[in-house]
Amino acid sequence: MINQIMACGFDWSVFWTMIGALATIGVARIAYRQLNKFNKISMAEFAHKCENNFFISETRQLFMLFENDLMIFRKTPLNNIEMAGETEPIFAYFEIDQSKLKSNPILSSFISDPQRKYSSYEIDDLLLGPLDNVGTYYREKLMDIRIVKSFFRYYIVELYKNRQIKDYIDWNNTLPGGKDTYKNFIEIHNELET
């Protein structure tokens, strides 16, 4: 049999080259699968860290207030203060709707200070900013859509549908330099809803 193979002009160097190439392809496939698993684990760990940073007591309380439609977006003109690019400086904040809170006393037992007002900076730092970052992480492929859905979908969708949040984002976009504020938050919401 070997003589017949040799008689046909069988080239052993080609044979072993082909075996080597097939082995290389096999190893590359295994490495790709392992890297893919590692990438998924890294994304999940990253999302878990983001989640841990997001879910602090202040954030949970604020989210509960927005989820139950207990927040009102307010704007107040500031006197004797100059702000760059603004003809009439305005201070934006959110206030707890006291009438709704009184009609739902169970909720007030979970609020540390029912009379408290929240500056727009707190809303930015605790809620909208971190969720806007999630949109950035998705766009930059640091999180895939399954991770975003698993960890953050509910919070993004709930906040996005809140009228007071929409009014705040719309107002923010009218400010000098404020165009496209929370663009990534809006884009990730739209991606989650498709």
N, C-alpha and C positions, 0 to 999 in steps of 0.2 A: 504494500500500500504506500509506504514512504517512497519507494522507488517510482511509483506511478505519479505521486505528487511532484517529486523532483523532476520527472520527465516532462511534466507540463510546464516547467519553468517557474515553479513556486518560489517566491522570494521570501525567505524567513525574516529578513529585516523589515519588509513591509508589514508582515504579519505582526511582529512584535511592536512595531510603531503604532499599528492600529489598536492593539491591546492596550498599549500605554495611553493612547488618546481616549479610549473608552473608560479606562480607569480614572484619568484626569477629569473627564466629564462627570463620572459618578461621584468623585470627591467634591467637585465644584457644586453639584446638586445638594449633597449633604451639607456642605458649608453654607450654601444659600439658605437652606431650611433652618439651620442653626442660627444664622444671623437674623433671619426673619423672626424666629422665636425670641431672640435676644432683644430685637427692636420692639416687639410687642410688650415684653416684660418692662423694658425701659419706659415706654409710653405709659403703661399702667402705673409704674412707680412714680413717674412725673405727675400724672393726673392725681394720684393719691396724695402727693405732697401739696399740690394746688388745692385739693379738696380740704385737707387738714388746715391749710392757711385760711381758707374761705369760711369754714364752719366754726367760727368762734361765737361766743355768747352774744356779742353785739350784733353780729350778722344774722344770727338766728332770730333775734328779737325784731330787727328791722324787717327781715323777710316776712315774718309773721304779720307785722303791721301792714305791709304792702299786700300780702296774699289775702288778707281779710278786708282790704279796701279801707284801711283806717288812717291813711296818710293823705294830707292835702299839700299840694305844691303852692308855695307862696313866694312873692317877690316884693321887696320893700326898697324904695329909693333911699339912698344914703345921702346925708347932708354934709356939706363941708369936707368932702373927700373926693380927691381926683383919682381916677383910674385911667390908665393909658387907653386911648382910643374910644372911650365911652363919653358921650355927652351927658348922660345921666346915669351915674353909677347905681347899680342895683345889687342888693344882697338877696340871694336865693336860699330858701330853706324849706323844710318840710315840717308840718305840724300834725300832731295826732288829732284826728277828728273826734272831739270829746262827745258829741251827741251819739255817734255810732259806738264809741267805747262804752258809754253809760248804758246803752241798750243791749250790750253784750258783756255783762260783768265778768263772765268767766275769763275773757281775754285780758282784762285789767290785772288779774292775779298773776299773769305771766310777764307783765311789763314792769321793769324796775322803777321807772319814773313816768307815770302817765301824763304828766304836765310837760314833759320834755319836748323841745323842738330839736330838729336835726339839721345841721347846716348842709348845704349841697356838697361841701367837701367830705363830710362823713359818708354821704350816700355814694359819692365817687370812690372813696377809699375802701369802703366796706362791701358795697354791692356791685355797682356798675363797672368800676375799674377792673376788679378781678374777673368778671364775666366778659368784659371786653378783651382782657388778656387771653381768655380761653379761645375767643375768636381768632386772635393773633396766632396762638399756638397751633390752631387748626390750619390756618392759612399757611403757616411756615412748616407744616407737616411734623410738628412735634407731638401732636395728638391726631388720631384718626377719628372719623365721625362716630364709630362705634364706642370709642372711649368717651367722647363728648356726650353722646346720648346716655351712656351708662352713668356718668358721674354728674353731669350738669344740666341735662335737658329740662327737667322739671323747673329748675330755678330760672333758667333763661326764658322759657316760654311764659311762666307766671309773671315775671317782671315785665317782659315785653308787652303783655296785654294790659298791664295796669295803666289806666288813663293818666294818672299823675306823673308816672315815669315818662310816658310819651310826651306830655306837655313840657316836662323838664328838658328832655333831649331836644325837642323842637326849639324851645327857647334858647338852649345852649348853642344850637346851630346858627342862631341869628347874631350871636356875639362876634365881635372882631376876632378873627383867628379861631373861631369855634366851629367852622364848617366841618362836617363829617365827624363831629364828636360822637363817639361810641359806634363808629362805622363797623368795627369788627363784631361788636355785640349784635348789631342789626343783621349783619351778614350771616353770622352763625345761627341766629334765630331763623332766618329764611332758609338756610340749609337744613336745619332740623325739621322744618315744617314741610319740606318737599318729600 
